Amino acid sequence: MKSIPLVDSRIVAQTFAMRRVIQHPRLLSGEPVIPDAQAYGSVLRDRSGRWRMWYLGPPVYCEYYAESGDGQNWHCPELDLVAPEVRGELSGPNAFLCRGQTDAYGRWLVGTSGPEGFCVLDAEETPHPAAKARFTALYLAGTETEGGMYVAHSDDGIRWSAAEGTPVIPGWRDTSSVLLYDVRTKKYVWYGRPMAYAASEMEANRVIARKESEDLVHWTSERTVMETDDADADPYHLLDEAALRAGRDTVSAEERAAHWAVLSEGEQSNGTRPIVRGRNRQWYGITVFPYADLYLGIAWMYDLPTGDMWTELVHSIDGIDWRREAKRVPFIPRIPGTCTMASPPVAVGGDLWIYYSIKNRTHHGVPNPDINSGIRVLSLPHDRWVGYTTGEVQGELLTQVMDKPRDLRLNTSTESDGWLRVEVADAEGQPLEGLTRDESAPFCGDSADFPPRWQSGKTLQDVEARAIRLRIHAQRASVFALYT
């Protein structure tokens, strides 16, 4: 059956007395599954049930590898792969990629900078044309003269060989990037920071850009696809990020930054050029993945005055024009250092597991001893990203005209005293005999696969019309997805 999660609002024509409500994932464990680690990487599970994780840890930067049989208890194998000069700085024995490292052929995997953000594709689970081995990774690295997005290949996910022509995307793009292969368009897609941006002398570059490629070598020009707006922050209230990180007074930092912005000639502040990022809220990074007939994104919002981060749920029809939820509420709560893995959520039973990390300090280095830094796991019921919800007042959701499906299921839940009924109407909205609201058997409970039934005994197969609408009537209930 075709899945139509209602995070994609194109199926919704109108609603009455219903709210569109973000569904927040629940935390599976209060403690990190990997302590003192950052979710700049990937989590994949293959068809055998074997889990693999690539993540970021100290020293800045170094990538580590772990395995699991259940996604919650992780084993860190002892590896001997990184350069000798960094081994005394490692946080564990499972580091596989760090600065000053070459592959077995003497080609640079990481030079003096990086690696950062290890995004991995598994060709056994997602076949793609540029695969040179089972695993393909894209990550940020560089030598003193050549920085950018590197590509590497591996048979076991641990020992990597550098791709020819690396870096494939030049330029230092300081965040975790996303690499996905879109089977619908037969193209690779990259999301990350752009190199071209407004007010470049101010380094105001925290927006999200996108590129495409057919071969992982030749890429389209970058296109900025997400930027914050006036509803997020005033474009003229500028802060000097360098001053904030150094612990200097915020008000004077604002004054210095504003003065410097007017002069546009790089006024010096205590011998240090102010770093003015533009709006005081910016997109720091994003996780993007194809989902049903659209793209979903978990975007990281960075609040510059506090140094905190949180995430928002966004969606797009084409991966270019992104829609935010009207109330812009956090998807994952506001906690310092919140970021999500570049890989998609992992389906486990009827749930989706989302891996993310938090820090015990803000982006400005202000400590919070009540937080245990590390990677955690969230769980969200399948397709329950957004719900259309009604309370004490009876609500109604009317769909757009759709081709008559062979069958119909609903992903829905009600309160203990709530109910839901389904009516089938023609394209003009007129109820069809035998399939009306009053003839609909009421539903009460929680189901990811509820099949509507009518007292008349009729089904959708009895409908002669080729095009129909659905009217979902409900009280103290939520609808999350349709399956047709």
GIBEL-V503364 format. One record per residue. N is the residue number from 0. SS is DSSP state (A for helix, B for strand, O for the rest). PSI is psi in whole degrees, -180 to 180 (* if undefined). OMEGA is omega in whole degrees, 0 to 359 (NA if undefined). Layout:
N SS PSI OMEGA
N SS PSI OMEGA
This chain:
0 O 150 178
1 O 133 179
2 B 132 176
3 B 81 177
4 B 139 187
5 O 3 166
6 O -29 173
7 O 102 188
8 A 4 183
9 A -26 180
10 A -16 184
11 B 119 177
12 B -50 182
13 B 158 171
14 B 157 174
15 B 127 176
16 O 35 176
17 O 143 177
18 B 145 173
19 B 117 190
20 B 126 173
21 B 137 175
22 O 123 184
23 O 132 177
24 O 154 180
25 B 149 180
26 B 128 181
27 O -31 181
28 O 140 180
29 O -20 181
30 O 151 178
31 O 144 173
32 O -27 171
33 B 108 181
34 B 156 175
35 O 43 181
36 O 160 182
37 B 140 185
38 B 49 170
39 B 81 184
40 B -145 186
41 B 152 169
42 B 123 180
43 B 145 172
44 B 131 181
45 O 178 186
46 O -17 177
47 O -9 182
48 O 6 180
49 O 128 179
50 B 143 175
51 B 142 177
52 B 134 171
53 B 125 186
54 B 167 184
55 B 140 177
56 B 179 180
57 O 154 0
58 O 164 181
59 O 112 356
60 O 156 176
61 B 139 181
62 B 140 183
63 B 158 182
64 B 138 178
65 B 158 178
66 B 158 181
67 B 156 175
68 O -13 183
69 O -1 179
70 O -5 180
71 O -32 179
72 O 115 190
73 B 140 178
74 B 132 179
75 O 102 183
76 O 153 176
77 O 118 182
78 O 159 180
79 O 67 191
80 O -24 186
81 O 165 182
82 O 143 184
83 A -33 186
84 A -14 180
85 A -5 187
86 A -30 179
87 A -10 181
88 A -3 187
89 O 152 177
90 O -3 180
91 O 171 183
92 O -4 190
93 O 18 175
94 B 137 179
95 B -13 184
96 B 122 181
97 B -179 185
98 O 154 178
99 O 36 187
100 B 136 176
101 B 166 177
102 O -173 184
103 O -16 180
104 O 7 179
105 O 9 179
106 O 146 182
107 B 124 165
108 B -43 175
109 B 134 176
110 O -122 182
111 O -16 184
112 B 142 180
113 B -172 3
114 B 158 179
115 B 129 174
116 B 83 185
117 B 98 183
118 B 122 192
119 B 138 170
120 B 138 176
121 B 111 185
122 O -22 177
123 O -29 179
124 O -34 178
125 O 85 180
126 O 138 179
127 O 150 194
128 O -24 184
129 O 9 181
130 O 127 175
131 O -9 178
132 O -177 182
133 O -43 185
134 B 138 175
135 B 133 182
136 B 145 172
137 B 133 183
138 B 162 180
139 B 130 178
140 B 175 178
141 B 158 170
142 O -174 180
143 O -22 184
144 O -11 189
145 O 98 178
146 B 154 177
147 B -163 181
148 B 119 180
149 B 152 173
150 B 137 176
151 B 158 182
152 B 150 181
153 B 144 175
154 O -30 185
155 O -2 180
156 O 3 184
157 O -49 181
158 O 121 191
159 O 149 175
160 B 134 181
161 B 140 176
162 O 150 175
163 O 145 177
164 O 10 179
165 O 138 4
166 O 144 182
167 O -25 174
168 B 106 185
169 B 158 176
170 O 143 181
171 O 112 185
172 O 89 197
173 O 75 171
174 O 175 174
175 O 129 180
176 O 163 180
177 B 132 169
178 B 126 175
179 B 154 172
180 B 117 183
181 B 108 183
182 O -20 180
183 O -39 181
184 O -8 183
185 O 39 181
186 B 151 169
187 B 144 179
188 B 136 178
189 B 138 172
190 B 135 178
191 B -159 180
192 O 143 175
193 O 169 172
194 O -25 178
195 O 125 180
196 O 161 180
197 O 152 177
198 O 53 184
199 A -27 179
200 A -16 178
201 A -1 182
202 O 36 182
203 O 71 195
204 O 18 183
205 O 81 173
206 O 175 182
207 B 131 179
208 B 169 185
209 B 144 173
210 B 160 175
211 B 155 177
212 B 150 175
213 O -14 187
214 O 5 183
215 O 6 181
216 O -51 182
217 O 123 186
218 B 148 175
219 O 165 173
220 O 148 182
221 O 148 178
222 B 122 177
223 B 129 185
224 B -14 178
225 B 130 175
226 O 147 177
227 O 167 186
228 O -172 185
229 O -24 177
230 O -20 178
231 O -46 185
232 O 152 176
233 O 131 182
234 O -12 184
235 O -4 181
236 O 88 191
237 O 141 177
238 O 147 174
239 B 105 185
240 A -34 178
241 A -39 179
242 A -40 179
243 A -43 181
244 A -31 180
245 O -2 178
246 O 15 178
247 O 161 188
248 O 133 185
249 A -42 182
250 A -48 179
251 A -32 176
252 A -42 178
253 A -44 181
254 A -43 179
255 A -44 182
256 A -43 180
257 A -44 179
258 A -43 180
259 A -38 180
260 A -38 179
261 A -45 181
262 A -31 180
263 O 34 180
264 O 13 173
265 O 54 178
266 O 139 183
267 B 144 180
268 B 108 183
269 O 37 179
270 O 3 181
271 B 131 178
272 B 128 178
273 O 144 175
274 O 109 184
275 B 115 189
276 O -2 183
277 O -130 179
278 O 151 182
279 O 2 168
280 B 132 186
281 B 158 174
282 B 116 184
283 B -34 181
284 B -178 182
285 B 149 166
286 B 128 182
287 B 140 177
288 B 143 174
289 B 141 182
290 B 122 184
291 O -125 181
292 O 22 181
293 B -170 175
294 B 136 174
295 B 149 177
296 B 140 170
297 B 101 189
298 B 139 183
299 B 117 176
300 B 128 180
301 B 122 178
302 B 104 189
303 O -41 181
304 O -37 182
305 O -22 185
306 O 8 180
307 B 164 173
308 B 152 169
309 B 178 182
310 B 152 172
311 B 148 174
312 B 126 179
313 B 159 178
314 B 159 184
315 B 147 176
316 O -37 186
317 O 2 182
318 O 1 182
319 O -54 179
320 O 114 187
321 B 141 180
322 B 134 177
323 B 157 176
324 O 146 189
325 O -41 183
326 O -7 175
327 O 42 179
328 O 151 178
329 O 143 173
330 O -48 170
331 O 137 186
332 O 158 181
333 O 105 180
334 B 141 180
335 O 136 173
336 O 17 182
337 O 125 173
338 B 155 184
339 B 154 177
340 O 150 179
341 O -21 181
342 O 159 179
343 O 162 171
344 O 153 183
345 B 128 178
346 B 123 178
347 B 106 185
348 O -127 179
349 O 14 183
350 B 166 171
351 B 127 179
352 B 129 183
353 B 123 180
354 B 131 180
355 B 169 179
356 B 157 174
357 B 164 181
358 O 158 177
359 O 22 174
360 B 154 178
361 O 176 178
362 O -21 178
363 O 1 177
364 O 10 178
365 O 121 186
366 B 152 172
367 O 96 186
368 O -12 180
369 O -6 183
370 O 133 174
371 O 111 181
372 O 147 175
373 B -177 183
374 B 132 180
375 B 172 181
376 B 131 174
377 B 153 178
378 B 133 178
379 B 129 176
380 B 142 185
381 O 132 178
382 O 4 182
383 O 58 176
384 O -43 182
385 B 141 175
386 B 145 169
387 B 117 195
388 B 141 175
389 B 154 182
390 O -126 184
391 O -30 179
392 O 134 178
393 O 127 182
394 B 170 181
395 B 138 173
396 B 124 178
397 B 126 180
398 B 164 168
399 O 168 175
400 O 134 179
401 B 155 172
402 B 138 181
403 O 119 180
404 O 160 175
405 O -30 182
406 O 170 182
407 O 133 173
408 B 155 178
409 B 139 169
410 B 109 192
411 B 161 173
412 B 154 177
413 B 162 168
414 B 172 185
415 B -30 179
416 B 19 179
417 B 175 180
418 B 164 177
419 B 137 175
420 B 151 181
421 B 131 177
422 B 141 176
423 B 130 181
424 B 165 175
425 O -177 185
426 O -26 179
427 O 1 177
428 O 8 180
429 O 130 181
430 B 143 178
431 O 138 184
432 O 133 179
433 O -11 182
434 O 31 183
435 O 172 178
436 O -47 185
437 O -25 180
438 O -6 181
439 B 132 175
440 O 121 183
441 O 145 177
442 B 138 174
443 O 125 181
444 O -151 182
445 B 119 183
446 B 136 173
447 B 2 187
448 B 53 184
449 B 122 177
450 O 112 178
451 O 144 177
452 O 153 180
453 B 145 184
454 O -23 179
455 O -16 184
456 O -3 179
457 O 157 175
458 O 179 178
459 A -24 179
460 A -17 178
461 A -5 182
462 O 127 180
463 O -32 182
464 O 145 179
465 O -23 182
466 B 136 182
467 B 170 167
468 B 157 172
469 B 140 170
470 B 117 179
471 B 113 179
472 B 137 185
473 B 158 173
474 B 130 183
475 B 54 184
476 B 165 178
477 B 146 175
478 B 131 186
479 B -31 185
480 B 156 172
481 B 148 175
482 B 122 184
483 O * NA
